[in-house]
């Protein structure tokens, strides 16, 4: 039978479907419910096409060809119908494509994956997953603010899983291994392309790591005498030991990175020359400028960044009196704790809001207070004076007013509340900014935060010049800088390869959000409930006099026990399922149709598979697999209307329904409704 598909002629035997004819021509029509050799169900309607002279759209998997038929497979109407079909399927999808903790990680670390491997006793595999997926993993395992833990569903039960500490455990396992396993992906062959990176902090180091893996030569330029950026010069050694940071930088150096230190942009380097001499440039200059106190006499205060930098360089200032630190962020806490270790008689932190509004981690405040730092709230500096060689900080009491642009309550001075505090040293830790003076005479566009760059690609207005991390966002977290460096490497690689620079387009994802008590009970069913494991610390008396690391890390026993608190959220498909792949291709909005969805359930009774019927699209492929295998029970459609589902008869477990055909059913399932169990899946509970 002769027909035309998208204007191309093809002759096929009678009984051939439009889908079969299209595949003979090499024309791809997306499908979900179609399985070669099975009776077509046409349930997903994703394979819909137009037939000239006929109304409506037709499922190509179930429509036989007819003489003279003219088929259109990719018109705007067809694509819109497919997109709608996908959005309807996703509106009732009871499952997370990605675990909430994974979504909450700025660097996109596969958190359930590495934790599951710890639980299974495969610490080498866990370490590989962490180190392959993240640059500077041991450093971030110590200083990351644990954004992921805010999304952990254990918060709805007891306390969040100790994700950062487990991350550190895996990274340290890799670092301390006598023969660490090789990376999953060996470096690509040399491309002959050279990339200049200005700034050897977390963003620059991450970009270098990934670009070197793609075969590009990398030269890093930094104004400091040592690489590391704020990880070295803004975070004290008692939080991030220098040997840990140095080992991770050495690993990047071993990949072939060149380091040119003591080279400052604008003084020793010109952007024009870098762009001329290299195939691409990445600006990762960080936010190295300190904000002043904003009151008379501010020049008498010491910048917290300068204070921390002198300590990092091995030239700590002599401190023997009363120290006042102004600010409420992590840098303020770091500076105050350093002052304690340097012998200050007293250390006081002043913050103009309350404890609740502090931007730093509460654990850092608690650690500072435990070491003897006094934190005072609703106090702000009014002026700083020097009299007879001594500093006098005039302060005023504050009260909270309406919220400001940050959403926090605005501090308002209390009239007549001024008081004086004597000090030998006043440290200003009220914020940082990006120094762009080295870019003033370039053609680079700037923003109020720093360098202007496309958030999806980090490309600037200057072709071949990219920028990321604090240089673009303003002062931010090290983990976000590492994520920016990874994105920059992707975009720069695309640029150097002559491809369209698009960055890393996200995969379509469904997230269930907050679960009901019944759904949480499903996740808790196989979990032995236990309290969150505490981090062991250096004894308090030792902490006040040494810069040795305070947090000592989890033991193997503690890490294993804590990892087994993981609920196994997310999808266990080894690669994204066909539903997610096609949804990404068609740019679907999973939230377009909002309404009641099925309850999340999980059946782990089968030795080989997991059954999560809330992800089922009712294609019926698993029913045909069970029938072909001669299963006594098999699977069947149950319920009516919107309540239709696939389930074993008589409410039996899936282990009885698919005794012989479980693995085959998982292979044909186009979603995560039936998945093969894996030792690397937290939901599988396989050792």
C-alpha positions as CSV (number, residue, x, y, z in Angstrom):
1,X,0.0,0.0,0.0
2,X,1.4,3.3,-1.1
3,X,1.0,6.3,1.3
4,X,2.8,9.6,2.0
5,X,4.1,10.6,5.5
6,X,5.2,14.2,5.9
7,X,5.3,14.4,2.1
8,X,7.6,11.4,1.7
9,X,6.3,8.3,-0.2
10,X,6.5,4.8,1.3
11,X,5.0,1.4,0.4
12,X,4.2,-1.1,3.1
13,X,2.3,-4.4,3.4
14,X,-1.4,-4.3,4.2
15,X,-2.1,-4.3,7.9
16,X,0.9,-2.1,8.7
17,X,0.1,0.7,11.1
18,X,1.0,4.3,10.4
19,X,3.6,4.1,13.2
20,X,5.2,1.1,11.5
21,X,5.3,2.9,8.2
22,X,6.8,6.0,9.7
23,X,9.5,3.9,11.4
24,X,10.3,2.4,8.0
25,X,11.0,5.9,6.7
26,X,13.0,6.8,9.8
27,X,10.4,9.3,11.0
28,X,10.2,9.3,14.8
29,X,6.8,9.4,16.3
30,X,6.9,9.4,20.2
31,X,5.1,6.6,22.0
32,X,4.6,5.5,25.6
33,X,2.1,2.7,25.5
34,X,3.3,0.9,22.4
35,X,5.4,-2.3,22.8
36,X,6.5,-4.1,19.6
37,X,4.6,-7.3,19.3
38,X,1.9,-6.4,21.7
39,X,-1.7,-5.5,20.9
40,X,-1.9,-1.6,20.7
41,X,-3.8,0.1,23.5
42,X,-3.7,3.7,22.2
43,X,-4.2,4.8,25.8
44,X,-1.5,7.5,26.0
45,X,-2.5,9.2,22.6
46,X,1.1,10.5,22.4
47,X,1.5,8.9,18.9
48,X,-1.4,11.0,17.5
49,X,-1.1,12.2,13.9
50,X,-3.2,14.0,11.3
51,X,-4.6,12.3,8.3
52,X,-5.5,14.6,5.4
53,X,-9.2,14.4,4.6
54,X,-10.2,13.0,8.0
55,X,-11.3,14.9,11.1
56,X,-9.6,14.8,14.5
57,X,-6.3,13.1,15.3
58,X,-5.5,9.4,15.0
59,X,-3.3,7.1,17.2
60,X,-0.6,6.0,14.8
61,X,0.1,2.8,16.8
62,X,-3.4,1.5,16.2
63,X,-4.4,3.0,12.8
64,X,-3.6,0.8,9.7
65,X,-2.5,2.4,6.5
66,X,-5.0,2.9,3.6
67,X,-4.2,3.5,-0.1
68,X,-3.4,7.1,-0.9
69,X,-3.3,8.1,2.8
70,X,-1.4,11.4,3.5
71,X,-0.2,11.6,7.1
72,X,1.3,14.6,9.0
73,X,3.3,13.7,12.1
74,X,4.7,17.0,13.4
75,X,2.3,19.9,12.8
76,X,1.6,22.5,15.5
77,X,-1.8,20.9,16.1
78,X,-0.2,17.5,16.6
79,X,2.5,18.8,18.9
80,X,0.0,20.8,21.0
81,X,-2.2,17.6,21.3
82,X,0.8,15.6,22.4
83,X,1.8,18.2,25.0
84,X,-1.7,18.3,26.4
85,X,-1.8,14.5,26.6
86,X,1.5,14.5,28.5
87,X,0.3,17.2,30.9
88,X,-2.8,15.3,31.6
89,X,-0.8,12.2,32.4
90,X,1.5,14.1,34.7
91,X,-1.3,15.9,36.5
92,X,-2.2,12.5,38.2
93,X,1.4,11.3,38.6
94,X,1.9,10.1,42.2
95,X,5.7,10.1,42.5
96,X,8.7,12.3,42.6
97,X,10.9,12.3,39.5
98,X,13.7,13.6,41.8
99,X,13.8,13.4,45.5
100,X,13.1,16.7,47.3
101,X,16.6,16.8,48.8
102,X,18.1,16.4,45.3
103,X,16.0,19.3,44.1
104,X,17.1,21.4,47.0
105,X,20.8,20.9,46.3
106,X,22.1,23.9,44.2
107,X,24.8,21.6,42.7
108,X,22.3,18.8,41.8
109,X,24.1,16.1,43.8
110,X,22.4,12.7,43.6
111,X,21.8,12.6,47.3
112,X,19.5,9.5,47.5
113,X,22.1,7.6,45.4
114,X,25.1,8.2,47.5
115,X,23.2,7.7,50.8
116,X,21.8,4.4,49.5
117,X,25.2,3.1,48.7
118,X,26.4,3.9,52.3
119,X,23.4,2.0,53.6
120,X,24.3,-0.9,51.4
121,X,27.8,-0.9,52.7
122,X,29.3,0.1,49.3
123,X,31.2,3.1,50.5
124,X,33.6,3.1,47.6
125,X,30.6,3.5,45.2
126,X,29.1,6.2,47.4
127,X,32.5,8.1,47.4
128,X,32.7,7.8,43.6
129,X,29.2,9.2,43.2
130,X,30.0,12.2,45.4
131,X,33.4,13.0,44.0
132,X,32.3,12.5,40.3
133,X,29.2,14.6,40.8
134,X,30.7,17.5,42.8
135,X,33.9,19.5,42.7
136,X,35.5,20.0,46.1
137,X,33.3,17.5,47.8
138,X,35.2,17.2,51.1
139,X,35.3,21.0,51.5
140,X,31.6,21.4,50.8
141,X,30.9,18.5,53.1
142,X,32.2,20.8,55.9
143,X,30.9,24.2,55.0
144,X,27.7,23.7,52.9
145,X,24.7,25.3,54.7
146,X,22.6,22.1,54.2
147,X,19.9,23.6,52.0
148,X,19.0,20.0,51.0
149,X,18.1,19.1,54.6
150,X,15.3,21.7,54.6
151,X,13.5,19.6,52.0
152,X,14.0,16.2,53.7
153,X,10.7,14.4,54.4
154,X,12.1,13.1,57.6
155,X,11.4,16.6,58.9
156,X,7.8,15.7,58.9
157,X,8.5,12.7,61.1
158,X,11.5,13.4,63.4
159,X,14.5,15.4,62.1
160,X,16.1,15.8,58.7
161,X,18.6,13.2,57.6
162,X,22.2,14.4,58.3
163,X,22.9,14.8,54.6
164,X,25.9,17.1,54.8
165,X,27.6,14.9,57.3
166,X,27.0,11.8,55.2
167,X,28.3,13.7,52.2
168,X,31.4,14.6,54.1
169,X,31.8,10.9,55.2
170,X,31.8,9.7,51.6
171,X,34.1,12.5,50.4
172,X,36.6,11.7,53.2
173,X,36.4,8.0,52.4
174,X,37.5,8.7,48.9
175,X,40.2,11.2,50.0
176,X,41.6,8.8,52.6
177,X,41.5,5.7,50.4
178,X,44.9,4.2,49.7
179,X,43.8,3.4,46.1
180,X,40.7,5.5,45.3
181,X,38.6,4.2,42.4
182,X,39.0,5.9,39.0
183,X,36.4,8.4,37.9
184,X,33.3,6.9,36.2
185,X,34.1,8.9,33.0
186,X,37.8,9.2,32.0
187,X,39.0,12.6,30.7
188,X,38.3,13.2,27.0
189,X,41.2,13.5,24.6
190,X,42.8,16.9,24.2
191,X,40.8,19.3,22.1
192,X,43.6,21.9,21.5
193,X,41.4,24.6,23.0
194,X,42.5,26.8,25.9
195,X,40.4,28.5,28.5
196,X,41.4,31.2,30.9
197,X,39.7,31.3,34.3
198,X,40.1,34.4,36.4
199,X,39.6,33.5,40.0
200,X,40.7,30.2,41.7
201,X,37.8,30.1,44.2
202,X,35.0,27.5,44.2
203,X,33.4,28.7,40.9
204,X,36.7,28.8,39.1
205,X,38.0,25.5,40.4
206,X,34.7,23.8,39.5
207,X,34.8,25.1,36.0
208,X,38.4,24.0,35.6
209,X,37.6,20.5,36.9
210,X,34.9,20.0,34.4
211,X,36.6,21.7,31.4
212,X,39.7,19.6,32.0
213,X,37.5,16.5,31.9
214,X,36.2,17.6,28.5
215,X,39.7,17.8,27.1
216,X,40.3,21.5,27.2
217,X,43.5,23.1,28.6
218,X,42.8,25.5,31.5
219,X,44.9,28.3,33.1
220,X,43.6,29.8,36.3
221,X,44.7,33.3,37.4
222,X,44.2,34.5,41.0
223,X,45.2,37.6,42.9
224,X,46.1,35.7,46.1
225,X,49.2,33.7,46.8
226,X,47.3,30.5,47.2
227,X,44.2,29.1,45.3
228,X,40.9,28.5,47.0
229,X,39.3,31.9,47.2
230,X,36.8,32.4,50.0
231,X,37.2,28.7,51.0
232,X,40.8,29.5,52.0
233,X,40.6,33.2,52.9
234,X,37.1,33.5,54.3
235,X,36.6,30.3,56.2
236,X,38.8,29.5,59.2
237,X,40.8,26.2,59.4
238,X,38.8,25.0,62.3
239,X,35.8,24.7,60.0
240,X,37.8,23.7,56.8
241,X,41.3,22.3,57.4
242,X,43.8,23.5,54.9
243,X,45.0,20.0,54.2
244,X,41.5,19.0,53.1
245,X,41.2,22.0,50.7
246,X,44.8,21.6,49.5
247,X,44.3,17.9,48.6
248,X,41.2,18.8,46.6
249,X,43.0,21.5,44.7
250,X,45.9,19.2,44.1
251,X,43.5,16.8,42.4
252,X,42.5,19.5,40.0
253,X,46.1,20.4,39.4
254,X,46.8,16.7,38.7
255,X,44.3,16.9,35.9
256,X,46.5,19.4,34.1
257,X,45.3,22.8,35.5
258,X,47.9,25.6,35.4
259,X,47.8,28.1,38.3
260,X,49.1,31.7,37.9
261,X,49.0,33.2,41.4
262,X,49.5,36.8,42.5
263,X,47.9,38.0,39.3
264,X,45.2,40.6,39.8
265,X,42.7,41.6,37.0
266,X,43.2,45.2,36.1
267,X,46.7,45.3,37.6
268,X,48.5,42.3,36.1
269,X,45.9,41.1,33.7
270,X,43.8,42.8,31.0
271,X,40.6,41.1,29.9
272,X,41.2,42.2,26.3
273,X,44.5,40.3,26.3
274,X,43.0,37.2,27.9
275,X,40.3,37.1,25.3
276,X,42.9,37.4,22.5
277,X,45.2,34.7,23.9
278,X,42.6,32.1,24.9
279,X,39.7,30.5,23.1
280,X,37.3,31.4,26.0
281,X,37.4,33.2,29.3
282,X,35.5,32.5,32.5
283,X,35.3,35.3,35.1
284,X,35.0,33.9,38.6
285,X,36.4,36.8,40.6
286,X,34.2,36.3,43.7
287,X,32.9,39.0,46.0
288,X,36.1,40.1,47.7
289,X,35.2,43.6,48.7
290,X,34.1,44.4,52.3
291,X,31.2,46.7,53.1
292,X,31.9,49.4,55.7
293,X,30.0,50.1,58.9
294,X,28.2,53.0,57.4
295,X,28.7,55.3,60.4
296,X,31.2,58.1,61.4
297,X,34.6,56.6,62.2
298,X,34.0,53.5,60.1
299,X,37.6,53.7,58.9
300,X,38.8,52.7,62.4
301,X,37.2,49.3,62.1
302,X,38.9,46.2,60.7
303,X,37.3,44.4,57.8
304,X,36.3,40.8,58.7
305,X,37.7,39.6,55.4
306,X,41.0,41.3,56.0
307,X,41.1,39.9,59.5
308,X,40.4,36.3,58.3
309,X,42.8,36.7,55.4
310,X,45.7,37.6,57.6
311,X,45.0,34.5,59.7
312,X,44.8,32.4,56.6
313,X,48.2,33.8,55.4
314,X,49.8,32.8,58.7
315,X,50.1,36.3,60.1
316,X,47.4,36.5,62.8
317,X,47.0,39.9,64.5
318,X,47.9,40.1,68.2
319,X,44.7,40.4,70.2
320,X,44.6,40.6,74.0
321,X,41.7,42.9,74.8
322,X,38.0,43.3,74.1
323,X,36.8,42.5,70.5
324,X,33.6,43.6,69.0
325,X,32.3,42.1,65.8
326,X,29.4,43.8,64.0
327,X,27.2,41.6,61.8
328,X,25.0,38.5,61.9
329,X,26.3,36.3,59.1
330,X,28.6,33.3,59.0
331,X,31.6,35.6,58.5
332,X,30.8,37.4,61.7
333,X,30.6,34.1,63.6
334,X,33.9,33.0,62.0
335,X,35.7,36.2,62.9
336,X,34.4,36.1,66.5
337,X,35.5,32.5,67.0
338,X,38.9,33.3,65.5
339,X,39.2,36.2,68.0
340,X,38.6,33.7,70.9
341,X,41.4,31.5,69.6
342,X,43.8,34.4,69.3
343,X,43.4,35.2,73.0
344,X,40.9,38.0,73.2
345,X,39.8,38.8,76.7
346,X,36.2,39.1,75.6
347,X,34.4,38.8,72.3
348,X,31.0,40.4,71.6
349,X,28.9,40.1,68.4
350,X,26.4,42.9,67.8
351,X,23.4,42.3,65.5
352,X,20.8,44.8,64.7
353,X,17.9,42.3,64.4
354,X,16.9,39.3,66.6
355,X,18.3,35.8,66.6
356,X,15.4,34.7,64.4
357,X,16.5,37.0,61.6
358,X,20.2,36.1,61.6
359,X,21.3,35.0,58.1
360,X,23.9,32.6,59.4
361,X,23.4,29.0,60.4
362,X,22.1,28.6,64.0
363,X,24.7,25.9,64.6
364,X,27.4,28.5,64.0
365,X,25.9,30.9,66.5
366,X,25.5,28.1,69.0
367,X,29.2,27.1,68.5
368,X,30.4,30.6,69.0
369,X,28.3,31.0,72.2
370,X,29.7,27.7,73.5
371,X,33.2,29.0,72.9
372,X,32.5,32.1,75.0
373,X,31.3,34.6,72.4
374,X,28.5,37.0,73.7
375,X,25.9,37.7,71.1
376,X,23.8,40.9,71.6
377,X,20.7,41.5,69.5
378,X,18.8,44.7,68.5
379,X,22.0,46.7,68.7
380,X,23.6,48.8,65.8
381,X,26.7,51.0,65.6
382,X,26.1,54.8,65.6
383,X,29.8,55.9,65.5
384,X,33.3,54.7,66.2
385,X,35.8,56.9,68.1
386,X,39.4,56.6,69.2
387,X,40.4,58.2,72.4
388,X,43.8,57.9,74.0
389,X,44.6,55.0,71.8
390,X,41.5,53.1,72.6
391,X,38.4,52.5,70.5
392,X,34.9,53.4,71.7
393,X,31.9,52.1,69.8
394,X,28.8,54.2,70.4
395,X,25.8,52.0,69.9
396,X,22.1,52.4,69.8
397,X,19.3,50.0,70.7
398,X,17.0,49.0,67.9
399,X,13.4,47.7,67.6
400,X,11.8,45.8,64.7
401,X,9.6,47.7,62.3
402,X,7.9,46.7,59.0
403,X,9.7,44.2,56.6
404,X,12.3,45.6,54.2
405,X,13.1,44.4,50.7
406,X,14.7,41.2,52.1
407,X,11.4,40.2,53.8
408,X,13.0,40.6,57.2
409,X,11.7,43.1,59.8
410,X,13.4,46.5,59.4
411,X,15.4,47.6,62.5
412,X,14.5,51.0,63.7
413,X,16.6,53.1,66.2
414,X,15.1,53.6,69.7
415,X,15.4,57.3,70.5
416,X,17.7,58.1,73.4
417,X,19.1,54.6,73.7
418,X,22.8,55.3,72.9
419,X,25.5,53.6,74.9
420,X,29.2,53.1,74.6
421,X,31.3,49.9,74.4
422,X,35.1,50.1,74.8
423,X,37.2,47.8,72.6
424,X,40.7,47.1,71.4
425,X,39.4,45.9,68.0
426,X,36.2,46.4,66.1
427,X,35.6,44.1,63.2
428,X,33.0,44.9,60.5
429,X,31.3,41.8,59.1
430,X,28.2,43.3,57.5
431,X,28.5,42.1,54.0
432,X,30.7,41.9,50.8
433,X,30.5,43.1,47.3
434,X,32.1,42.4,43.9
435,X,35.1,44.5,43.0
436,X,34.7,45.4,39.3
437,X,37.4,48.1,39.2
438,X,39.5,45.7,37.0
439,X,36.7,45.6,34.4
440,X,36.0,49.4,34.2
441,X,37.7,49.9,30.8
442,X,36.4,46.7,29.2
443,X,33.3,46.3,27.0
444,X,31.8,44.0,29.6
445,X,28.2,44.9,30.8
446,X,27.8,45.1,34.6
447,X,24.8,44.8,36.9
448,X,24.0,46.1,40.4
449,X,25.4,42.8,41.8
450,X,28.6,42.5,39.6
451,X,29.0,41.2,36.1
452,X,25.8,40.8,33.9
453,X,25.5,37.3,32.5
454,X,22.7,35.1,31.1
455,X,21.5,32.9,34.1
456,X,21.0,29.9,31.8
457,X,24.4,30.0,30.1
458,X,26.5,32.4,32.1
459,X,27.4,34.1,28.8
460,X,28.2,37.8,29.0
461,X,27.6,40.4,26.3
462,X,31.2,39.7,25.1
463,X,31.3,36.6,22.9
464,X,33.5,34.0,24.4
465,X,33.5,35.6,27.8
466,X,31.5,33.9,30.6
467,X,31.0,34.8,34.2
468,X,29.6,33.1,37.3
469,X,29.5,32.6,41.0
470,X,29.6,35.6,43.3
471,X,31.0,37.7,40.4
472,X,27.5,37.6,39.0
473,X,25.1,37.0,41.9
474,X,26.9,39.0,44.6
475,X,28.1,37.3,47.8
476,X,26.5,33.8,48.0
477,X,27.2,30.3,49.0
478,X,30.2,28.2,48.0
479,X,27.9,25.4,46.8
480,X,26.1,27.8,44.4
481,X,29.5,28.9,43.2
482,X,30.5,25.3,42.5
483,X,27.2,24.8,40.6
484,X,27.9,27.9,38.6
485,X,31.3,26.6,37.7
486,X,29.8,23.4,36.5
487,X,27.3,25.2,34.4
488,X,30.0,27.5,32.9
489,X,32.0,24.4,31.9
490,X,29.0,23.0,30.0
491,X,28.3,26.4,28.2
492,X,32.0,27.0,27.4
493,X,32.3,23.5,26.0
494,X,29.2,24.1,23.8
495,X,30.8,27.4,22.6
496,X,34.2,25.8,21.9
497,X,32.5,22.9,20.0
498,X,30.6,25.3,17.8
499,X,27.3,24.2,19.2
500,X,24.3,26.4,20.2
501,X,25.1,27.6,23.8
502,X,22.1,26.5,25.8
503,X,23.7,25.4,29.1
504,X,22.0,22.5,30.8
505,X,18.2,22.5,30.1
506,X,16.4,20.9,33.0
507,X,14.5,17.7,32.6
508,X,10.7,17.9,33.2
509,X,10.0,16.8,36.7
510,X,6.9,16.0,38.9
511,X,7.1,16.6,42.6
512,X,4.4,15.4,44.9
513,X,5.1,18.1,47.6
514,X,3.9,17.5,51.1
515,X,2.7,13.9,51.6
516,X,-0.4,12.9,53.6
517,X,0.1,10.8,56.7
518,X,-0.9,7.7,54.8
519,X,1.7,8.4,52.1
520,X,4.4,9.0,54.7
521,X,3.5,5.7,56.3
522,X,4.2,4.0,53.0
523,X,7.8,5.4,53.0
524,X,8.3,4.7,56.7
525,X,7.2,1.1,56.4
526,X,10.6,-0.3,55.8
527,X,12.5,2.2,58.0
528,X,13.8,1.6,61.5
529,X,13.1,4.9,63.2
530,X,16.0,6.5,65.0
531,X,17.0,10.0,66.1
532,X,19.3,12.0,63.9
533,X,23.0,11.2,64.5
534,X,24.9,14.0,66.2
535,X,28.2,15.2,64.9
536,X,31.1,14.5,67.4
537,X,33.1,17.6,68.3
538,X,36.5,18.5,69.6
539,X,36.4,19.1,73.4
540,X,35.3,22.6,74.2
541,X,38.5,23.4,76.2
542,X,40.6,22.5,73.2
543,X,38.5,24.5,70.8
544,X,39.2,27.9,72.5
545,X,43.0,27.6,72.0
546,X,43.5,25.8,68.7
547,X,42.5,26.1,65.0
548,X,42.2,22.3,64.8
549,X,39.0,21.1,63.1
550,X,36.0,21.2,65.5
551,X,33.7,18.7,63.8
552,X,35.4,15.3,63.8
553,X,33.2,13.5,61.2
554,X,31.1,10.3,61.4
555,X,32.4,6.9,62.1
556,X,31.5,4.1,59.7
557,X,29.0,2.8,62.2
558,X,27.3,6.2,62.6
559,X,27.2,6.9,58.9
560,X,25.7,3.5,58.2
561,X,23.1,3.9,60.9
562,X,22.2,7.4,59.8
563,X,22.0,6.5,56.1
564,X,19.3,3.9,56.9
565,X,17.0,6.7,58.0
566,X,16.6,7.7,54.4
567,X,13.0,7.3,53.1
568,X,14.0,6.6,49.6
569,X,12.2,9.4,47.9
570,X,12.6,10.0,44.2
571,X,12.3,7.6,41.3
572,X,14.4,4.4,41.1
573,X,14.6,4.2,37.3
574,X,18.3,3.9,36.3
575,X,17.8,6.5,33.6
576,X,15.0,8.9,33.1
577,X,11.8,7.1,32.1
578,X,10.3,7.5,28.7
579,X,7.5,9.7,30.1
580,X,10.0,12.1,31.5
581,X,12.2,12.2,28.4
582,X,9.2,12.9,26.1
583,X,7.8,15.5,28.6
584,X,11.1,17.3,28.5
585,X,11.2,17.2,24.7
586,X,7.7,18.8,24.5
587,X,8.3,21.4,27.1
588,X,5.4,20.4,29.3
589,X,4.1,22.2,32.3
590,X,3.4,19.5,34.9
591,X,1.3,22.0,36.9
592,X,-1.0,23.0,34.0
593,X,-3.8,20.8,35.2
594,X,-4.1,21.0,38.9
595,X,-6.5,18.8,40.9
596,X,-6.8,15.7,43.0
597,X,-4.2,13.1,42.4
598,X,-3.9,9.4,43.3
599,X,-2.3,8.5,46.6
600,X,1.3,7.5,46.5
601,X,1.8,3.8,47.3
602,X,4.7,1.4,47.0
603,X,4.9,-2.4,47.0
604,X,8.4,-3.8,47.6
605,X,7.3,-7.4,48.2
606,X,8.8,-8.7,44.9
607,X,12.5,-9.8,45.0
608,X,13.2,-8.1,41.7
609,X,10.9,-5.1,41.3
610,X,9.2,-2.2,43.0
611,X,5.6,-1.5,42.1
612,X,4.4,2.2,42.5
613,X,0.9,2.2,40.8
614,X,0.5,5.9,41.2
615,X,2.9,6.4,38.3
616,X,1.0,4.1,36.0
617,X,-0.4,5.5,32.7
618,X,-2.7,2.5,32.1
619,X,-0.9,1.4,29.0
620,X,-1.6,-2.3,29.9
621,X,1.8,-3.5,28.7
622,X,2.4,-5.3,32.1
623,X,-0.9,-7.0,31.8
624,X,0.1,-8.5,28.4
625,X,3.5,-9.5,29.8
626,X,1.8,-11.4,32.7
627,X,-0.6,-13.1,30.3
628,X,2.1,-14.2,28.0
629,X,4.0,-15.6,30.9
630,X,1.0,-17.6,32.1
631,X,0.9,-15.9,35.5
632,X,-1.8,-17.4,37.7
633,X,-2.8,-14.0,39.2
634,X,-1.2,-11.5,36.9
635,X,-2.4,-7.9,36.9
636,X,-5.7,-6.3,35.9
637,X,-7.5,-3.0,35.6
638,X,-9.5,-2.2,38.7
639,X,-11.9,0.6,39.6
640,X,-14.0,2.9,37.4
641,X,-13.6,6.4,35.9
642,X,-10.8,8.4,37.3
643,X,-10.2,5.7,39.9
644,X,-9.1,3.1,37.4
645,X,-5.7,1.5,38.3
646,X,-3.6,-1.5,37.5
647,X,-3.3,-3.9,40.5
648,X,-3.0,-7.5,41.4
649,X,-6.5,-9.2,41.8
650,X,-7.9,-9.6,45.3
651,X,-5.5,-7.1,46.8
652,X,-2.6,-9.6,46.6
653,X,1.0,-8.3,46.7
654,X,2.8,-7.9,43.4
655,X,5.2,-10.7,44.4
656,X,2.3,-13.2,43.9
657,X,1.0,-11.5,40.8
658,X,4.2,-11.4,38.8
659,X,6.1,-14.5,40.1
660,X,7.8,-15.2,36.7
661,X,7.4,-11.9,34.7
662,X,8.4,-9.1,37.1
663,X,11.7,-8.2,35.4
664,X,10.1,-8.2,31.9
665,X,7.2,-6.1,33.2
666,X,9.8,-3.5,34.5
667,X,11.5,-3.5,31.1
668,X,8.4,-2.6,29.1
669,X,7.0,-0.1,31.7
670,X,7.3,3.4,30.2
671,X,7.3,5.1,33.6
672,X,8.5,4.3,37.1
673,X,5.4,2.4,38.0
674,X,7.4,-0.9,37.8
675,X,11.1,-0.6,38.4
676,X,13.9,-3.1,38.8
677,X,15.4,-3.1,42.3
678,X,18.9,-1.8,42.7
679,X,21.4,-1.8,45.5
680,X,22.0,1.9,44.7
681,X,18.4,2.8,45.3
682,X,17.3,4.0,48.8
683,X,13.8,2.8,48.2
684,X,14.8,-0.8,47.3
685,X,16.4,-1.6,50.7
686,X,18.9,-4.0,49.0
687,X,22.2,-4.7,50.7
